[in-house]
Amino acid sequence: MLREYVHEISLVLRNASRHGWPMSAPSAPDILRSADTSPHPLNPRRALDWRLRFVALSLIWGFSFLLIKVGTHGYAPFQVTFGRLLFGTAVLAVAMAVRRERLPRSARTWGHLFVAAFFLNALPFSLFAYAELTIPSTLAGICNATSPLWGMALSLVALSEDRPTRRRVAGLGLGFIGVLTVLGAWQGFSGLDATGTAMALLASLSYPVGWIYVRRTLAGTGASTLALTGSQLFLGTVQLALVLPVFTTAPEHFPLLPTLAVVALGALGTGLAVLLQYGLVEEVGPTTAQMVTYFIPVIATAAGVTLLGEQLSWNTPVGALVVLAGAALTQSRSTPGKTLPRRQRPAPQP
């Protein structure tokens, strides 16, 4: 969900601290430049060292794919997604109430947030839930790591300010070689469910599509990022509430472990994780905060193998490392010592 959107705002925070701008609720560059200038809404005083919060964020997002798998053992995929969005929205609503944040007032803003909620929340969350009916959670976590590759490919076409470099093109090519390695292309993709794998890859593609839409449309909203993010999650919840009666029936019982998994997926993986990410970006900057991206597939794989008993062939971890290396190249700095360009962002929230 949201890490792509969160990282957009992170780059402004770094510039703000360097140029003496007020540290307000951050705005995405070229998206939310006129956001309010009230004090930063999250974590004014940090009780935990940033390294501990970095580890916590890596674990929360890394275990998301295991939680999705466990959730689908008791609920339909759309129900898992609805619960995830519902509990995630509740966490951000509490944070907004504590900070007395105001909701966006413009109908235009709400309209664009509705579209963003579809591409950044409702669609990818649902696709991952459906994908994990037939593929291991480890594979879903690795597919999620391809999002920066899709993002770079799309931004070169859709965003005129993005220019290809040899390093980024090499990273793109290397990343997709890693994808083919994970999928075992040389053996005809045998042993993989094609539909589930395609859904997971489509989910990872949905995130950069949503980011590009946000970048092109949500400019000058006048609302804080916390309010925008909370509103976006709320609209995603509404979308799933409309879908549920059409494609599912009300559950007759609420099994304990799947229920706890859905609650944790929403409250921790979608709500608390966003707040942790904001705090890390403000304290240590986007370059360090985005490194969490590269731990997610590792943790997802370890969790799936050790806790769910999922099997790995040699090409899965090897291909995953190649994917991460390619993603790192596409996100790397062109000149050492300089701040990351605006176009460079990590993979979105799983």
C-alpha positions in Angstrom: 0.0 0.0 0.0 1.4 3.3 0.5 5.1 3.2 0.6 5.4 4.6 -2.9 3.0 7.5 -1.8 4.9 8.0 1.5 8.3 8.2 -0.3 7.0 10.9 -2.6 6.6 13.1 0.5 9.9 12.1 2.0 12.0 14.0 -0.6 10.4 17.3 0.4 11.3 16.7 4.0 15.0 16.5 3.2 14.9 19.6 1.2 12.9 21.4 3.9 15.5 20.6 6.5 18.4 21.8 4.3 16.8 25.1 3.2 15.1 26.0 6.5 11.6 25.5 5.4 9.0 24.8 8.2 8.9 21.0 8.9 5.2 20.7 8.1 3.2 17.7 7.2 5.2 16.8 4.1 4.1 17.2 0.6 5.0 15.1 -2.4 7.1 17.1 -4.9 5.1 18.4 -7.8 2.0 16.9 -6.2 1.2 18.6 -2.9 3.3 21.7 -2.8 0.7 23.8 -1.1 0.1 21.4 1.8 -0.3 23.0 5.2 2.6 24.2 7.3 1.5 22.9 10.6 4.1 20.9 12.7 4.8 17.4 11.4 1.8 15.2 12.4 3.7 12.2 13.5 6.0 11.2 16.3 7.1 14.6 17.6 9.3 12.8 20.2 10.7 9.4 19.5 10.9 6.9 22.3 12.7 4.2 20.2 16.0 4.5 18.4 15.4 4.8 14.6 17.3 1.5 14.1 14.7 -0.4 16.1 11.9 1.2 14.2 13.6 0.4 10.9 13.8 -3.3 12.0 10.2 -3.2 13.1 9.0 -1.7 9.8 11.0 -4.3 7.9 9.4 -7.1 9.9 5.9 -5.7 9.6 6.0 -5.4 5.9 8.0 -8.6 5.4 5.4 -10.6 7.3 2.5 -9.0 5.4 2.5 -11.8 2.8 2.4 -14.5 5.5 -0.6 -12.7 7.0 -2.3 -12.5 3.7 -1.9 -16.2 3.2 -3.2 -17.0 6.7 -6.1 -14.6 6.3 -7.2 -16.4 3.1 -7.4 -19.7 5.0 -10.6 -18.3 6.7 -11.9 -15.5 4.5 -12.4 -14.7 0.8 -9.7 -12.5 -0.7 -12.0 -9.5 -1.0 -12.9 -9.9 2.7 -9.2 -10.0 3.6 -8.6 -6.8 1.7 -11.7 -5.1 3.2 -10.5 -6.0 6.8 -7.0 -4.8 6.0 -8.2 -1.4 4.7 -10.8 -1.1 7.5 -8.3 -1.6 10.3 -5.6 0.5 8.6 -8.0 3.3 8.2 -8.9 3.1 11.9 -5.3 3.5 12.9 -4.8 6.6 10.7 -8.1 8.0 11.9 -6.9 7.9 15.5 -3.6 9.6 14.4 -5.6 12.3 12.6 -7.9 12.8 15.6 -4.9 13.1 18.0 -3.3 15.7 15.7 -6.7 17.3 14.8 -6.1 17.0 11.1 -8.8 18.2 8.7 -10.1 16.2 5.9 -9.7 17.5 2.3 -12.5 19.8 1.4 -12.2 19.9 -2.4 -14.4 17.6 -4.4 -11.6 17.4 -7.0 -9.2 16.2 -4.4 -11.6 13.5 -3.2 -12.2 12.4 -6.8 -8.4 12.0 -7.5 -8.0 10.2 -4.1 -10.7 7.8 -5.2 -8.7 6.8 -8.2 -5.5 6.7 -6.2 -7.1 4.4 -3.6 -8.1 2.0 -6.4 -4.6 1.7 -7.9 -2.6 2.0 -4.7 -4.8 0.0 -2.3 -8.0 -1.7 -3.4 -6.6 -3.3 -6.6 -3.1 -4.4 -5.5 -4.3 -5.6 -2.1 -7.0 -7.7 -3.7 -4.7 -9.1 -6.4 -2.2 -10.2 -3.8 -4.9 -11.9 -1.7 -6.3 -13.7 -4.8 -2.7 -14.6 -5.9 -1.9 -16.3 -2.6 -4.8 -18.7 -3.0 -2.6 -20.5 -5.5 1.0 -19.3 -5.1 3.3 -19.3 -2.0 3.6 -16.2 0.1 7.4 -16.3 -0.7 6.7 -15.8 -4.4 4.2 -13.1 -3.7 6.8 -11.2 -1.7 9.4 -11.5 -4.5 6.9 -10.3 -7.1 6.2 -7.3 -4.9 9.9 -6.4 -5.2 9.5 -5.9 -8.9 7.5 -2.7 -8.4 10.5 -0.4 -8.8 11.3 -2.0 -12.1 7.8 -1.4 -13.4 7.9 2.1 -12.0 11.0 3.0 -13.8 9.8 1.5 -17.1 6.5 3.4 -16.8 8.0 6.7 -15.7 10.3 6.8 -18.7 7.2 6.8 -20.9 4.7 8.8 -18.8 7.0 11.4 -17.0 8.9 13.7 -19.3 11.4 14.7 -16.6 12.6 11.1 -16.2 15.5 10.4 -18.4 17.1 7.0 -19.0 20.7 6.4 -17.9 22.9 3.5 -18.7 22.8 2.4 -15.1 19.0 2.6 -14.8 18.5 0.7 -18.1 21.0 -1.9 -17.0 19.2 -2.2 -13.7 15.9 -2.6 -15.5 17.2 -5.4 -17.7 19.0 -7.1 -14.8 15.8 -7.0 -12.7 13.7 -8.7 -15.3 16.3 -11.3 -15.8 15.9 -11.9 -12.1 12.1 -12.3 -12.5 12.6 -14.9 -15.3 15.0 -16.7 -13.0 12.5 -16.8 -10.1 9.8 -18.1 -12.5 12.1 -20.7 -14.0 11.7 -19.5 -17.6 14.2 -22.1 -18.9 12.0 -24.9 -17.8 8.8 -23.5 -19.1 7.6 -22.0 -15.8 6.8 -25.5 -14.7 5.4 -25.9 -11.2 4.0 -22.4 -11.0 0.4 -21.3 -11.2 0.3 -18.9 -14.1 -2.8 -17.1 -13.0 -1.7 -16.5 -9.4 1.8 -15.4 -10.5 0.3 -13.0 -13.1 -2.0 -11.5 -10.4 1.0 -10.9 -8.1 3.0 -9.2 -10.9 0.0 -7.1 -11.9 -0.4 -6.0 -8.3 3.2 -4.8 -8.3 2.5 -3.0 -11.5 -0.5 -1.3 -10.1 1.5 0.7 -7.5 3.6 2.7 -10.0 0.5 3.3 -12.1 -1.1 4.8 -9.1 2.0 6.9 -8.2 2.1 8.4 -11.7 -1.6 9.3 -11.5 -1.0 10.9 -8.1 2.0 12.8 -9.4 0.0 14.2 -12.3 -3.2 15.1 -10.5 -2.9 15.8 -6.8 -1.2 19.2 -6.9 -2.0 22.1 -4.5 -4.6 20.3 -2.3 -3.9 22.3 0.8 -4.4 19.2 3.0 -1.7 17.5 5.1 -0.3 14.2 3.9 -1.6 12.4 6.9 -5.1 13.6 6.0 -4.7 12.6 2.4 -3.4 9.2 3.2 -6.1 8.5 5.7 -8.7 9.7 3.3 -7.3 7.5 0.6 -7.5 4.4 2.8 -11.1 5.3 3.7 -12.0 5.5 0.0 -10.4 2.2 -0.6 -12.4 0.7 2.2 -15.6 2.1 0.6 -14.7 0.6 -2.7 -14.3 -2.9 -1.1 -17.5 -2.4 0.8 -19.3 -2.0 -2.5 -17.6 -5.1 -4.0 -18.2 -7.4 -1.1 -21.9 -8.0 -1.5 -21.5 -8.8 -5.2 -18.6 -11.3 -5.0 -18.8 -12.7 -1.4 -21.3 -13.7 1.2 -21.1 -12.8 4.9 -18.8 -15.2 6.8 -20.7 -17.6 9.0 -18.0 -17.8 11.6 -14.7 -15.9 12.4 -11.8 -18.4 12.8 -9.3 -17.1 15.3 -6.0 -17.2 13.4 -7.3 -15.8 10.1 -9.1 -13.1 12.0 -6.0 -12.1 13.9 -4.0 -12.1 10.7 -6.4 -9.7 9.0 -6.5 -7.4 12.0 -2.6 -7.4 12.2 -2.4 -6.9 8.4 -4.5 -3.8 8.6 -3.6 -2.2 12.0 0.1 -3.0 11.8 1.0 -3.6 8.1 -1.2 -0.8 6.7 -1.7 1.7 9.5 1.2 1.6 12.0 3.7 0.9 9.2 2.8 4.1 7.5 3.3 6.1 10.7 6.7 4.4 11.2 7.8 5.2 7.7 6.9 8.9 8.1 9.0 9.1 11.3 12.0 7.3 9.7 11.9 9.6 6.7 11.8 12.7 8.8 14.6 11.5 11.2 17.1 9.7 8.9 16.0 10.8 5.4 14.6 9.0 2.4 17.8 7.3 1.3 18.2 5.3 4.6 14.4 4.9 5.0 14.0 3.4 1.6 16.5 0.6 2.4 13.6 -1.2 4.1 12.5 -2.2 0.5 15.4 -4.7 0.2 14.6 -6.5 3.4 11.0 -7.2 2.6 11.4 -10.2 0.2 14.1 -11.7 2.4 11.8 -11.6 5.4 8.8 -12.7 3.4 10.8 -15.7 2.1 12.1 -16.6 5.6 8.6 -16.4 7.1 7.0 -18.5 4.4 9.6 -21.2 4.6 9.9 -21.4 8.4 6.4 -20.8 9.5 4.3 -22.0 6.6 6.5 -24.8 5.4 6.7 -23.5 1.9 9.3 -25.1 -0.4 12.1 -23.3 -2.2 14.0 -24.3 -5.3 17.5 -22.8 -5.9 16.3 -20.4 -8.5 13.9 -18.6 -6.2 16.4 -17.0 -3.8 19.0 -16.5 -6.6 16.4 -14.8 -8.8 15.2 -12.7 -5.9 18.8 -11.4 -5.3 19.1 -10.5 -9.0 15.7 -8.7 -8.8 16.9 -6.7 -5.8 20.2 -5.8 -7.5 18.4 -4.6 -10.5 16.0 -2.6 -8.4 18.9 -1.0 -6.5 20.5 0.1 -9.8 17.3 1.7 -11.0 17.1 3.6 -7.7 20.8 4.4 -7.3 22.3 7.9 -7.4 23.8 9.1 -10.6 26.5 11.1 -8.7 27.8 10.0 -5.3 27.1 12.4 -2.4 24.0 14.0 -4.0 20.5 13.8 -2.7 18.3 11.2 -4.5 16.5 12.7 -7.5 12.7 12.9 -7.2 12.1 10.1 -9.6 13.9 7.5 -7.4 11.5 5.7 -5.1 11.4 2.3 -3.4 8.8 -0.4 -4.0 5.4 0.4 -2.5 3.9 -1.2 0.6 3.0 -4.8 0.1 
